[in-house]
Amino acid sequence: MNKNRVVMGLSGGVDSAVTARLLLEQGYEVYGHWLDIGLGSRGDAEAVAKTLGIPFSVGDIRESLEELVCRPFEEDYLAGRTPIPCARCNPAVKFPALFQRAEEVGAYYVATGHYARILRDENGEAFLYRGESLKDQAYMLARLPKDYLNRILFPLGSFEKTHVRALAHGFGIPVADKPDSMEICFVPDQDYAGWIEARGHTPPPGNFVDAEGRVLGRHRGIHRYTIGQRRGLGIAAEHRLFVSALRPETNEVVLSDGEDLYVHEAYCREINPLAALADGQEISLRLRHSKVTYPAVLHLEGDGARLDIKTAARAPTPGQLAVFYDGDKVLGSGWIVKDGGPL
């Protein structure tokens, strides 16, 4: 394979476009590849490739996206979990599709416009690190297989978004002013509940209850709620109410004043190690895609872990991702589960 050749995942947005141009400046032979999910047009990505003078191709990922991301996304919500589809898509669909194209053209590397870094130690081993910008996206990449890291390039890892847009203007890139893409690519209007219902699965209304089971009102379907949610409940009360638990087996949504959302313990399963992990290891822990991290101790248990959190964490939510760090270095991740039980 040619180590000077790279397949660039062109989304049609400004980040991937600037990434492709930076790779060209670094001397790489760049092949643009757009992934078709069955929505929207390839026009912007193709225009970027034409402007940069690089080959352009299209990969159809609709079938794998449905099987490995969309269907599990729906099943999670119906089971009372809150999924994080990008973290599933990256290792299961997006990067495998880019590596498949790399095999076809003899490229050693693949690249994307993610704000993350890959650094190597003194032995040349590759590790995932947080991006240096406020838009750090390493959290969403923490499920990538360890052996992928040697062949991935993230040129934007040390850039701020404002700098990237300025570069896009300077490079004459046609999508320089294009707005950032939405969080869930296959739900373009971001109405995930409506998307689930359009697929023919509309959970019935049920009861809002308190911790003792007293009925407080009616909810609109369990798929519309997530742990920690306050807005959109439609319940009149003397104090603010939060979703503190989901009970799909009884179709109940449990509400509380929110005090019970703060915990010192969480559980996760299907650990994906990206660096050495040890039982009793001190880590920095992130429980959702935000800037908040917690000091914690990792206790490995079978294929999962118990997380002792030193400062109370708010609402570890089944279906979300627990990511372990040592400083900016990503050590690994696991899917958050309830009370150490199954996914």
C-alpha positions in Angstrom: 0.0 0.0 0.0 1.1 3.5 -0.8 1.8 5.5 2.4 1.7 8.7 0.4 -1.9 8.1 -0.6 -5.0 8.8 1.5 -8.7 8.4 1.1 -10.5 11.5 2.4 -14.1 11.2 3.7 -15.7 14.2 1.9 -19.0 15.1 3.6 -19.6 18.2 1.6 -18.9 20.4 4.6 -16.2 22.9 5.4 -14.2 20.7 7.8 -13.6 17.8 5.4 -12.9 20.2 2.5 -10.2 22.1 4.5 -8.8 18.7 5.7 -8.4 17.6 2.1 -6.6 20.8 1.1 -4.3 20.5 4.1 -3.4 16.9 3.1 -2.5 18.1 -0.4 -0.2 20.7 1.1 1.4 18.0 3.2 2.3 16.2 0.0 -0.3 13.4 0.1 -2.1 12.0 -2.9 -5.7 12.6 -1.9 -8.8 10.6 -3.1 -12.1 12.1 -2.1 -14.9 9.7 -1.1 -18.5 10.7 -0.3 -20.7 8.3 1.7 -24.3 8.0 0.4 -26.9 7.5 3.2 -29.8 8.0 0.9 -30.5 11.7 1.9 -29.3 14.9 0.2 -27.0 15.4 -2.7 -23.4 14.6 -3.4 -23.1 18.0 -5.2 -21.2 19.9 -2.5 -18.7 17.1 -2.0 -18.2 16.7 -5.7 -17.7 20.5 -6.1 -15.0 20.5 -3.4 -13.2 17.6 -5.1 -13.3 19.5 -8.4 -12.0 22.7 -6.9 -9.1 20.8 -5.3 -8.5 18.7 -8.4 -8.7 15.4 -6.6 -10.4 12.1 -7.7 -14.0 11.7 -6.4 -16.0 8.6 -5.7 -19.2 7.6 -4.0 -19.8 4.8 -1.5 -23.3 3.5 -0.8 -23.6 2.8 2.9 -27.4 2.8 3.2 -27.8 -0.9 3.9 -25.0 -1.0 6.6 -26.2 2.2 8.2 -29.7 0.8 8.5 -28.6 -2.5 10.0 -25.8 -1.3 12.3 -26.9 2.2 13.3 -30.6 3.1 12.4 -32.3 0.0 13.6 -30.3 -0.2 16.9 -31.0 3.5 17.4 -34.7 2.8 17.2 -34.5 -0.3 19.4 -32.6 1.7 22.0 -35.2 4.3 22.4 -38.0 1.7 22.5 -36.1 0.0 25.3 -35.7 3.1 27.4 -32.1 3.8 26.4 -30.7 7.0 24.9 -28.5 6.0 21.9 -25.5 7.9 20.5 -25.5 7.0 16.8 -22.3 8.7 15.7 -20.3 6.6 18.2 -21.8 3.5 16.7 -21.4 4.6 13.1 -17.8 5.6 13.2 -16.4 2.1 13.9 -19.2 0.0 12.3 -20.0 1.9 9.1 -18.1 5.1 8.3 -14.5 4.1 8.8 -14.9 0.5 7.4 -16.4 2.1 4.2 -13.4 4.5 4.0 -10.9 1.6 4.5 -12.7 -0.4 1.8 -12.1 2.4 -0.6 -8.5 2.7 0.5 -8.0 -1.0 -0.3 -9.5 -0.4 -3.8 -7.0 2.5 -4.6 -4.0 1.2 -2.7 -4.1 3.9 -0.1 -2.5 3.3 3.3 -4.3 6.1 5.1 -7.9 7.3 5.5 -8.7 10.8 6.8 -11.7 12.7 8.1 -12.4 16.3 9.3 -12.8 15.3 13.0 -11.4 17.5 15.6 -9.2 14.9 17.3 -5.6 13.9 17.3 -3.6 10.7 16.8 -0.1 10.8 18.4 2.6 8.2 18.6 4.8 7.1 21.5 8.5 6.5 21.4 7.8 3.0 19.9 5.6 4.4 17.1 2.4 3.1 18.6 -0.6 5.2 17.7 -3.0 6.6 20.4 -6.2 8.7 20.2 -6.1 12.1 21.9 -8.6 14.9 22.4 -8.6 17.7 19.9 -7.1 20.9 21.1 -10.1 23.0 20.1 -13.4 23.6 21.9 -15.0 21.4 19.2 -13.1 18.3 20.4 -14.7 15.1 18.9 -12.5 12.4 20.3 -15.5 11.2 22.5 -17.3 10.2 19.3 -14.3 8.2 18.1 -13.7 6.2 21.3 -15.2 3.1 19.8 -12.8 2.8 16.9 -10.8 -0.4 17.0 -7.2 0.1 18.2 -5.7 -1.3 15.0 -7.4 1.5 13.0 -5.4 4.2 14.6 -2.2 3.6 12.7 -3.9 4.3 9.4 -6.0 7.3 10.3 -5.1 11.0 9.9 -6.9 13.8 11.7 -5.3 17.0 10.3 -7.8 19.4 12.2 -6.8 18.1 15.6 -5.1 21.3 16.6 -7.4 23.8 14.8 -10.2 26.0 16.0 -13.4 26.1 13.9 -13.0 29.8 13.2 -9.5 29.2 11.8 -10.8 26.4 9.6 -13.5 28.7 8.1 -10.9 31.4 7.5 -8.7 28.8 5.8 -11.6 27.7 3.6 -12.1 31.3 2.4 -8.4 31.7 1.7 -8.4 28.4 -0.2 -11.4 29.4 -2.3 -13.4 26.4 -1.1 -17.0 26.6 -2.4 -18.6 25.5 1.0 -16.6 27.9 3.1 -19.8 29.4 4.6 -21.9 26.3 4.7 -23.5 25.8 8.1 -22.3 22.9 10.3 -24.1 19.6 9.8 -26.7 18.5 12.3 -26.0 15.9 15.0 -27.9 12.9 13.5 -27.3 12.7 9.8 -30.2 10.3 9.1 -32.7 12.4 11.0 -32.3 15.7 9.0 -35.0 17.6 11.0 -33.6 16.3 14.3 -37.1 15.1 15.3 -36.0 11.6 16.3 -39.3 10.7 17.9 -41.1 11.6 14.6 -38.5 9.6 12.7 -39.2 6.5 14.9 -43.0 6.9 14.5 -42.6 7.3 10.7 -41.0 3.8 10.7 -44.2 2.4 12.1 -43.2 2.0 15.7 -45.2 4.4 17.9 -45.0 3.5 21.6 -48.3 4.1 23.4 -48.9 6.8 25.9 -48.4 5.8 29.6 -48.1 7.2 33.1 -45.7 9.6 34.6 -45.1 8.3 38.1 -43.0 9.3 41.1 -40.5 7.0 42.8 -43.4 5.4 44.9 -45.5 4.7 41.8 -48.0 7.5 42.3 -49.4 8.6 39.0 -48.5 12.2 38.2 -49.9 12.5 34.7 -49.7 11.0 31.2 -46.7 10.8 28.9 -46.7 10.7 25.1 -44.6 7.6 24.5 -41.5 6.4 26.3 -39.3 7.1 23.2 -39.8 10.8 23.8 -37.9 11.0 27.1 -34.4 10.6 28.4 -32.8 10.5 31.8 -32.3 14.0 33.2 -34.8 15.6 30.9 -36.8 18.6 32.2 -38.3 20.3 29.2 -41.4 19.1 27.4 -42.9 17.1 30.3 -46.2 19.1 30.4 -46.7 18.4 34.1 -47.8 21.1 36.5 -46.0 20.8 39.9 -44.8 22.9 42.8 -41.2 22.4 41.9 -39.2 21.5 38.8 -39.5 17.8 37.7 -36.9 15.7 35.9 -37.0 12.3 34.3 -35.1 10.1 36.7 -35.9 6.6 35.3 -37.6 4.9 32.3 -39.5 1.7 32.9 -40.2 0.2 29.4 -41.6 -3.0 31.0 -44.5 -1.0 32.6 -44.4 1.9 30.1 -43.8 4.3 32.9 -41.6 7.4 33.1 -40.4 8.2 36.6 -40.2 11.9 37.6 -38.4 13.4 40.6 -37.0 16.7 41.8 -33.7 15.7 40.3 -31.7 15.1 43.5 -31.6 11.3 42.7 -29.9 12.0 39.4 -26.5 12.6 41.1 -24.6 9.4 41.6 -21.1 8.3 42.6 -21.3 5.0 40.7 -21.9 4.0 37.1 -21.6 0.8 35.0 -20.6 0.1 31.5 -20.2 -2.9 29.2 -18.3 -3.9 26.0 -15.1 -2.1 26.9 -13.1 -0.9 23.9 -9.5 -0.5 25.1 -7.4 2.0 23.2 -4.5 2.0 25.7 -3.5 -0.1 28.7 -6.3 -0.4 31.2 -5.9 -1.8 34.8 -8.2 -2.6 37.6 -8.2 0.2 40.1 -6.8 2.7 37.6 -7.4 6.4 38.2 -9.0 8.0 35.2 -10.8 11.1 34.0 -14.3 10.1 33.0 -16.8 11.6 30.5 -20.3 10.3 30.5 -21.8 12.3 27.6 -20.7 14.4 24.7 -19.9 17.6 26.7 -17.0 19.3 28.3 -17.7 17.9 31.8 -15.3 15.2 33.1 -15.1 13.6 36.5 -12.3 12.0 38.5 -13.0 8.3 38.8 -11.6 4.9 39.5 -12.0 2.1 37.0 -12.9 -1.4 38.3 -12.8 -3.9 35.5 -15.5 -6.6 35.8 -15.6 -9.2 33.0 -16.3 -7.5 29.7 -17.4 -4.3 31.6 -16.5 -2.0 34.4 -17.8 -0.4 37.5 -16.9 3.3 37.7 -16.4 4.9 41.2 -16.9 8.6 40.6 -15.3 10.9 43.1 -17.5 13.9 42.5 -21.2 13.1 42.0 -22.0 12.8 38.3 -25.4 13.8 36.9 -27.5 11.2 35.1 -25.3 8.5 33.7 -27.7 7.4 31.0 -28.0 3.8 29.6 -27.2 3.8 25.9 -24.7 6.7 26.2 -20.9 6.2 26.2 -18.5 6.3 29.1 -15.1 7.4 27.9 -11.9 7.1 29.9 -9.0 9.6 29.7 -5.6 10.1 31.1 -5.2 13.8 30.5 -6.0 14.3 26.8 -5.2 10.6 25.9 -8.3 8.4 25.3 -7.8 5.2 27.2 -11.0 3.4 26.1 -14.8 3.4 26.4 -17.8 1.4 27.3 -21.6 1.5 26.8 -23.4 2.8 29.9 -25.8 0.3 31.4 -28.2 0.3 34.3 -27.0 -1.2 37.6 -24.3 -3.3 35.9 -26.9 -5.3 33.9 -26.9 -6.2 30.2 -27.0 -3.7 27.4 
